[in-house]
Amino acid sequence: MQPKSRKTQVSFGYAIRSFVGYLEGTQKALHTIKNYRLDLLAFQDFIAKEYSNQLIRVDQVSVKDLARFREYLEEKGLKANTRRRKILTVTQFMNYLSKRRKLPPDVAKKMPAPHKIERVPLTVSSTQLLKVIQAMSDETLLEARNKALLWTLTETGCLVSEAAQLRFDSWSQAAPEITLSLGINTQRQVPVSKELFQAIQKLKSFAPQALSTTAKADWIFYGFNKFGALGSHISPRGIELVVRLYGPRLGFPELTPRIFRHSAVLNWFEKGIPQPEIQALLGLKTAYAFRAYELLFNSSRGMAG
């Protein structure tokens, strides 16, 4: 059998739509997808200007064009992290197209990118956040779902992909503590408060009468549309939208799921939980993956001093 030949004449519009669809299919965060798309549109504009606004296709982009793009970002005086993000976005985009035989493999070679300059992650007070969440109304299924969802993110620092797939049997009320089983492939046990467990039980009480007969009643956080609860769990992007909606209402307009996670980490650290235990609570397998929190811990030490 002859190998399939590479397809030519790939427009930027088609390529970007295809790549964004791939990102959505792999359940990338909504904010991440937005940034990818904006970076690629900026790259498209750069290529058009380089060729005097001619209609240039992606398959016509050369290695020299990519090198010129890197120089262009430096000439604009963009910060190192911004240049790094844009370069890595374009590299991943070209690699994606190359693997699908839309581009030759030599174009997809990794471009040199600036080293990342680490910044202290943005956090909020988990204690204050919990107070306003606990005061939220939970008189309807939707209200109870949103309250329990935000509360779970605050106490556990779990990923949106993990929260979306939680079931009622993920919770264990065994002495001496209540725990939540997190993780899609590898499970870990995260201690939670009795009050959060009670909020989950109240949410569960809505399920029999409020959900359709086709719904799987073991999901905790159902998706909703304008007609009511759906028969499947909320999506990770749905969780992002809930956080975006409630952030200003809770007095933290900058809230994102990532800020919930960072804030939980800082809360554990300030309570004196050893770093290896925090790493385990987050489900991070290596110290290298945990390194991003060193700046957060150092900043907390400095403020305490």
One Martini backbone bead per residue (centre of mass of N, CA, C, O) as a GRO file, in nm:
protein
  305
    1MET     BB    1   0.095   0.037   0.024
    2GLN     BB    2   0.062   0.359  -0.026
    3PRO     BB    3   0.133   0.643   0.095
    4LYS     BB    4   0.004   0.917   0.196
    5SER     BB    5  -0.034   1.218   0.083
    6ARG     BB    6   0.014   1.541   0.108
    7LYS     BB    7  -0.173   1.799   0.166
    8THR     BB    8  -0.277   2.094   0.015
    9GLN     BB    9  -0.396   2.393   0.056
   10VAL     BB   10  -0.388   2.541   0.356
   11SER     BB   11  -0.578   2.726   0.532
   12PHE     BB   12  -0.599   2.918   0.805
   13GLY     BB   13  -0.894   2.881   0.876
   14TYR     BB   14  -0.897   2.573   0.876
   15ALA     BB   15  -0.656   2.518   1.067
   16ILE     BB   16  -0.766   2.666   1.317
   17ARG     BB   17  -1.032   2.513   1.345
   18SER     BB   18  -0.903   2.233   1.375
   19PHE     BB   19  -0.731   2.297   1.628
   20VAL     BB   20  -0.961   2.388   1.814
   21GLY     BB   21  -1.112   2.119   1.799
   22TYR     BB   22  -0.884   1.957   1.928
   23LEU     BB   23  -0.881   2.108   2.199
   24GLU     BB   24  -1.175   2.046   2.273
   25GLY     BB   25  -1.143   1.731   2.259
   26THR     BB   26  -0.911   1.758   2.504
   27GLN     BB   27  -1.022   1.962   2.724
   28LYS     BB   28  -0.948   2.241   2.718
   29ALA     BB   29  -0.942   2.532   2.834
   30LEU     BB   30  -1.109   2.810   2.748
   31HIS     BB   31  -0.875   3.011   2.793
   32THR     BB   32  -0.665   2.855   2.628
   33ILE     BB   33  -0.811   2.854   2.356
   34LYS     BB   34  -0.826   3.158   2.322
   35ASN     BB   35  -0.517   3.208   2.319
   36TYR     BB   36  -0.449   3.033   2.081
   37ARG     BB   37  -0.622   3.180   1.872
   38LEU     BB   38  -0.497   3.464   1.902
   39ASP     BB   39  -0.207   3.379   1.828
   40LEU     BB   40  -0.278   3.270   1.540
   41LEU     BB   41  -0.394   3.533   1.428
   42ALA     BB   42  -0.130   3.691   1.465
   43PHE     BB   43   0.035   3.509   1.276
   44GLN     BB   44  -0.135   3.559   1.025
   45ASP     BB   45  -0.086   3.865   1.013
   46PHE     BB   46   0.218   3.850   0.981
   47ILE     BB   47   0.227   3.693   0.714
   48ALA     BB   48   0.062   3.896   0.548
   49LYS     BB   49   0.264   4.135   0.584
   50GLU     BB   50   0.516   3.991   0.465
   51TYR     BB   51   0.317   3.955   0.187
   52SER     BB   52   0.145   4.210   0.132
   53ASN     BB   53  -0.148   4.086   0.193
   54GLN     BB   54  -0.150   3.813   0.103
   55LEU     BB   55  -0.287   3.493   0.033
   56ILE     BB   56  -0.163   3.288   0.271
   57ARG     BB   57  -0.080   2.973   0.334
   58VAL     BB   58   0.030   2.738   0.551
   59ASP     BB   59   0.189   2.561   0.329
   60GLN     BB   60   0.380   2.836   0.267
   61VAL     BB   61   0.526   2.814   0.520
   62SER     BB   62   0.843   2.870   0.650
   63VAL     BB   63   1.119   2.854   0.839
   64LYS     BB   64   1.188   3.154   0.793
   65ASP     BB   65   0.917   3.266   0.894
   66LEU     BB   66   0.949   3.164   1.185
   67ALA     BB   67   1.210   3.320   1.247
   68ARG     BB   68   1.083   3.600   1.190
   69PHE     BB   69   0.871   3.587   1.412
   70ARG     BB   70   1.066   3.584   1.646
   71GLU     BB   71   1.191   3.861   1.580
   72TYR     BB   72   0.929   4.025   1.589
   73LEU     BB   73   0.871   3.985   1.893
   74GLU     BB   74   1.130   4.130   1.986
   75GLU     BB   75   1.079   4.406   1.841
   76LYS     BB   76   0.809   4.461   2.015
   77GLY     BB   77   0.885   4.403   2.328
   78LEU     BB   78   0.804   4.150   2.448
   79LYS     BB   79   0.767   3.945   2.680
   80ALA     BB   80   0.900   3.645   2.742
   81ASN     BB   81   0.634   3.486   2.806
   82THR     BB   82   0.481   3.582   2.555
   83ARG     BB   83   0.678   3.473   2.344
   84ARG     BB   84   0.671   3.183   2.436
   85ARG     BB   85   0.370   3.127   2.392
   86LYS     BB   86   0.358   3.193   2.087
   87ILE     BB   87   0.573   2.990   1.993
   88LEU     BB   88   0.440   2.731   2.112
   89THR     BB   89   0.178   2.756   1.958
   90VAL     BB   90   0.292   2.739   1.670
   91THR     BB   91   0.440   2.473   1.705
   92GLN     BB   92   0.189   2.302   1.774
   93PHE     BB   93   0.032   2.370   1.517
   94MET     BB   94   0.241   2.254   1.313
   95ASN     BB   95   0.251   1.969   1.432
   96TYR     BB   96  -0.042   1.900   1.389
   97LEU     BB   97  -0.033   1.927   1.075
   98SER     BB   98   0.196   1.724   1.025
   99LYS     BB   99   0.055   1.467   1.150
  100ARG     BB  100  -0.180   1.525   0.914
  101ARG     BB  101  -0.033   1.586   0.638
  102LYS     BB  102  -0.023   1.917   0.575
  103LEU     BB  103   0.286   1.913   0.645
  104PRO     BB  104   0.601   1.923   0.659
  105PRO     BB  105   0.824   1.823   0.907
  106ASP     BB  106   1.037   2.064   0.896
  107VAL     BB  107   0.838   2.297   0.988
  108ALA     BB  108   0.783   2.155   1.288
  109LYS     BB  109   1.011   2.252   1.421
  110LYS     BB  110   1.143   2.363   1.698
  111MET     BB  111   1.140   2.663   1.840
  112PRO     BB  112   1.302   2.885   1.997
  113ALA     BB  113   1.251   2.968   2.343
  114PRO     BB  114   1.205   3.135   2.602
  115HIS     BB  115   1.243   3.144   2.917
  116LYS     BB  116   1.068   3.099   3.192
  117ILE     BB  117   0.906   3.335   3.404
  118GLU     BB  118   0.834   3.314   3.719
  119ARG     BB  119   0.530   3.350   3.901
  120VAL     BB  120   0.324   3.437   4.137
  121PRO     BB  121   0.049   3.302   4.216
  122LEU     BB  122  -0.276   3.362   4.223
  123THR     BB  123  -0.464   3.450   4.521
  124VAL     BB  124  -0.691   3.363   4.779
  125SER     BB  125  -0.894   3.342   5.048
  126SER     BB  126  -1.027   3.054   5.158
  127THR     BB  127  -1.181   3.151   5.407
  128GLN     BB  128  -1.346   3.378   5.268
  129LEU     BB  129  -1.465   3.206   5.043
  130LEU     BB  130  -1.622   3.007   5.223
  131LYS     BB  131  -1.813   3.207   5.356
  132VAL     BB  132  -1.967   3.293   5.091
  133ILE     BB  133  -2.048   3.009   5.000
  134GLN     BB  134  -2.209   2.922   5.259
  135ALA     BB  135  -2.423   3.174   5.202
  136MET     BB  136  -2.549   3.040   4.982
  137SER     BB  137  -2.793   2.936   4.798
  138ASP     BB  138  -2.995   2.593   4.812
  139GLU     BB  139  -3.314   2.562   4.696
  140THR     BB  140  -3.202   2.448   4.434
  141LEU     BB  141  -3.044   2.251   4.222
  142LEU     BB  142  -2.860   2.470   4.096
  143GLU     BB  143  -2.769   2.602   4.359
  144ALA     BB  144  -2.657   2.345   4.492
  145ARG     BB  145  -2.449   2.281   4.276
  146ASN     BB  146  -2.283   2.545   4.282
  147LYS     BB  147  -2.208   2.540   4.577
  148ALA     BB  148  -2.070   2.257   4.585
  149LEU     BB  149  -1.864   2.313   4.362
  150LEU     BB  150  -1.714   2.558   4.487
  151TRP     BB  151  -1.647   2.414   4.752
  152THR     BB  152  -1.476   2.184   4.632
  153LEU     BB  153  -1.258   2.363   4.502
  154THR     BB  154  -1.166   2.500   4.767
  155GLU     BB  155  -1.086   2.238   4.942
  156THR     BB  156  -0.923   2.058   4.699
  157GLY     BB  157  -0.801   2.172   4.421
  158CYS     BB  158  -0.926   2.061   4.180
  159LEU     BB  159  -0.988   1.969   3.877
  160VAL     BB  160  -1.223   2.008   3.637
  161SER     BB  161  -1.205   1.714   3.530
  162GLU     BB  162  -1.265   1.591   3.813
  163ALA     BB  163  -1.528   1.736   3.900
  164ALA     BB  164  -1.711   1.646   3.658
  165GLN     BB  165  -1.675   1.313   3.753
  166LEU     BB  166  -1.827   1.310   4.001
  167ARG     BB  167  -1.956   1.102   4.260
  168PHE     BB  168  -2.128   0.994   4.532
  169ASP     BB  169  -1.909   0.749   4.571
  170SER     BB  170  -1.651   0.946   4.626
  171TRP     BB  171  -1.758   0.945   4.915
  172SER     BB  172  -1.624   0.912   5.258
  173GLN     BB  173  -1.771   0.804   5.586
  174ALA     BB  174  -1.492   0.745   5.764
  175ALA     BB  175  -1.330   0.686   6.021
  176PRO     BB  176  -1.201   1.001   6.118
  177GLU     BB  177  -1.286   1.084   5.811
  178ILE     BB  178  -1.361   1.276   5.530
  179THR     BB  179  -1.355   1.172   5.184
  180LEU     BB  180  -1.217   1.230   4.852
  181SER     BB  181  -1.217   1.084   4.538
  182LEU     BB  182  -0.948   1.144   4.317
  183GLY     BB  183  -0.917   1.086   3.989
  184ILE     BB  184  -0.903   0.917   3.681
  185ASN     BB  185  -0.664   0.701   3.709
  186THR     BB  186  -0.552   0.801   3.990
  187GLN     BB  187  -0.622   0.763   4.316
  188ARG     BB  188  -0.720   0.999   4.577
  189GLN     BB  189  -0.726   1.122   4.915
  190VAL     BB  190  -0.939   1.392   5.035
  191PRO     BB  191  -0.999   1.588   5.281
  192VAL     BB  192  -1.311   1.690   5.433
  193SER     BB  193  -1.576   1.847   5.541
  194LYS     BB  194  -1.877   1.810   5.693
  195GLU     BB  195  -2.018   2.048   5.546
  196LEU     BB  196  -1.966   1.953   5.257
  197PHE     BB  197  -2.105   1.679   5.280
  198GLN     BB  198  -2.385   1.804   5.341
  199ALA     BB  199  -2.410   1.954   5.069
  200ILE     BB  200  -2.408   1.693   4.902
  201GLN     BB  201  -2.661   1.564   5.032
  202LYS     BB  202  -2.855   1.785   4.945
  203LEU     BB  203  -2.811   1.749   4.645
  204LYS     BB  204  -2.906   1.451   4.638
  205SER     BB  205  -3.209   1.511   4.722
  206PHE     BB  206  -3.288   1.628   4.431
  207ALA     BB  207  -3.254   1.406   4.212
  208PRO     BB  208  -3.519   1.230   4.189
  209GLN     BB  209  -3.721   1.488   4.121
  210ALA     BB  210  -3.532   1.667   3.905
  211LEU     BB  211  -3.462   1.431   3.726
  212SER     BB  212  -3.452   1.247   3.473
  213THR     BB  213  -3.486   0.912   3.382
  214THR     BB  214  -3.210   0.927   3.199
  215ALA     BB  215  -3.046   0.985   3.433
  216LYS     BB  216  -2.755   0.969   3.623
  217ALA     BB  217  -2.765   0.970   3.974
  218ASP     BB  218  -2.437   0.958   4.035
  219TRP     BB  219  -2.399   1.229   3.966
  220ILE     BB  220  -2.329   1.542   4.094
  221PHE     BB  221  -2.259   1.739   3.834
  222TYR     BB  222  -2.477   1.871   3.637
  223GLY     BB  223  -2.593   1.967   3.352
  224PHE     BB  224  -2.721   2.272   3.194
  225ASN     BB  225  -3.011   2.427   3.071
  226LYS     BB  226  -3.300   2.607   3.006
  227PHE     BB  227  -3.467   2.325   3.089
  228GLY     BB  228  -3.235   2.198   3.272
  229ALA     BB  229  -3.136   1.904   3.353
  230LEU     BB  230  -2.921   1.675   3.254
  231GLY     BB  231  -2.796   1.337   3.169
  232SER     BB  232  -2.517   1.479   3.241
  233HIS     BB  233  -2.229   1.597   3.308
  234ILE     BB  234  -2.041   1.841   3.353
  235SER     BB  235  -1.820   2.038   3.204
  236PRO     BB  236  -1.527   2.196   3.225
  237ARG     BB  237  -1.641   2.455   3.085
  238GLY     BB  238  -1.883   2.481   3.272
  239ILE     BB  239  -1.716   2.543   3.525
  240GLU     BB  240  -1.585   2.800   3.422
  241LEU     BB  241  -1.856   2.954   3.393
  242VAL     BB  242  -1.938   2.945   3.688
  243VAL     BB  243  -1.693   3.097   3.797
  244ARG     BB  244  -1.734   3.353   3.629
  245LEU     BB  245  -2.018   3.420   3.742
  246TYR     BB  246  -1.941   3.410   4.070
  247GLY     BB  247  -1.702   3.588   4.134
  248PRO     BB  248  -1.838   3.873   4.169
  249ARG     BB  249  -2.049   3.772   4.383
  250LEU     BB  250  -1.806   3.685   4.591
  251GLY     BB  251  -1.567   3.917   4.553
  252PHE     BB  252  -1.396   3.756   4.299
  253PRO     BB  253  -1.346   3.849   3.976
  254GLU     BB  254  -1.066   3.668   3.918
  255LEU     BB  255  -1.176   3.398   3.911
  256THR     BB  256  -1.043   3.065   3.880
  257PRO     BB  257  -0.968   2.740   3.891
  258ARG     BB  258  -0.664   2.794   3.945
  259ILE     BB  259  -0.706   2.971   4.200
  260PHE     BB  260  -0.825   2.755   4.372
  261ARG     BB  261  -0.574   2.574   4.372
  262HIS     BB  262  -0.364   2.774   4.483
  263SER     BB  263  -0.520   2.843   4.746
  264ALA     BB  264  -0.519   2.560   4.865
  265VAL     BB  265  -0.216   2.531   4.884
  266LEU     BB  266  -0.167   2.773   5.072
  267ASN     BB  267  -0.348   2.675   5.301
  268TRP     BB  268  -0.190   2.416   5.364
  269PHE     BB  269   0.084   2.548   5.418
  270GLU     BB  270  -0.020   2.742   5.655
  271LYS     BB  271  -0.103   2.470   5.826
  272GLY     BB  272   0.165   2.268   5.795
  273ILE     BB  273   0.172   2.103   5.547
  274PRO     BB  274   0.359   1.907   5.390
  275GLN     BB  275   0.472   1.905   5.070
  276PRO     BB  276   0.432   1.601   4.998
  277GLU     BB  277   0.127   1.608   5.075
  278ILE     BB  278   0.040   1.825   4.876
  279GLN     BB  279   0.124   1.673   4.624
  280ALA     BB  280  -0.074   1.437   4.677
  281LEU     BB  281  -0.341   1.609   4.682
  282LEU     BB  282  -0.289   1.697   4.370
  283GLY     BB  283  -0.162   1.447   4.198
  284LEU     BB  284   0.151   1.470   4.197
  285LYS     BB  285   0.427   1.266   4.106
  286THR     BB  286   0.633   1.509   4.096
  287ALA     BB  287   0.847   1.761   4.189
  288TYR     BB  288   0.852   1.904   3.916
  289ALA     BB  289   0.539   1.960   3.904
  290PHE     BB  290   0.561   2.126   4.194
  291ARG     BB  291   0.756   2.381   4.147
  292ALA     BB  292   0.548   2.625   4.103
  293TYR     BB  293   0.508   2.660   4.435
  294GLU     BB  294   0.767   2.790   4.546
  295LEU     BB  295   0.695   3.091   4.514
  296LEU     BB  296   0.454   3.079   4.705
  297PHE     BB  297   0.609   2.991   4.959
  298ASN     BB  298   0.819   3.219   4.964
  299SER     BB  299   0.613   3.448   4.987
  300SER     BB  300   0.489   3.353   5.255
  301ARG     BB  301   0.748   3.367   5.421
  302GLY     BB  302   0.800   3.672   5.376
  303MET     BB  303   0.536   3.772   5.509
  304ALA     BB  304   0.589   3.638   5.786
  305GLY     BB  305   0.872   3.793   5.826
   0.00000   0.00000   0.00000
